[in-house]
Amino acid sequence: MSNEFICWLQVALSNPIAKAKLLQQPQKLQQIMSDIPARQWIFEQACQTDDPKLAMTAKNLIIEMMKFSRLIWSGGGNLSPDIYEEALSRTWEWFNKEMCLAYLPEKGSFVTWFNKRLKFRILDVIRERDKEQKRRLHLSTDEEDDEWIYPPAPEPERWHETIQEWLELVQNHSHLRNCRVQHRPDINCQFLLINILQMLHSSGEFSWDTLAQNYQVEAATLKRFCKMRCFPIFKQLLSK
């Protein structure tokens, strides 16, 4: 099938009508982007330097295939549209700059790489909006602590490796268990950090509400505990 997928791409690059027809078939686009040889081929066309016009055409085709594939993460839950759109715009800007420098076709699809970055750009926008709101209300805030309401975001190209390194770091520091929620000895920093990192490793995101349900406690309690106790300790471990 790889050769067939590459043929479709070759025709789409040279024939606008064929390209339009291809973009109307999301299932076919998903198959192409799931095929390593096919995405390797289109990646090479987009990132070669011998023919700049072909490179631009191929890069635009990649972006259009991603958009029409219906695979780009659309946000979830109560995420406001303006936050999502801002994060999406920033992620596309990053993708255009970094694709030829950092993307590895054999590691995953264009959309998988894109979605991981998008989810953390959403967190960036949320952080920025929170800070701006506090500034406007003239509230005193410890900006360094505020940044750690959420865990840090690894670079997409080393996502799994970095998360795994962090997991091992937390697992090797048993003293984190001594930092517990008052009256809840079963909720400690080591377990919480492991849970959060495992969620990030498997899905690229984590939810305070899900954590709260697992521990049968208010989400605000966990967020406050992690912000004030667990994340500062974790930050110290990463800086060593």
Beta strands, then each sheet from edge to edge (+ up, - down):
strand 1: 180-181
strand 2: 184-188
sheet 1: 1+ 2-
end
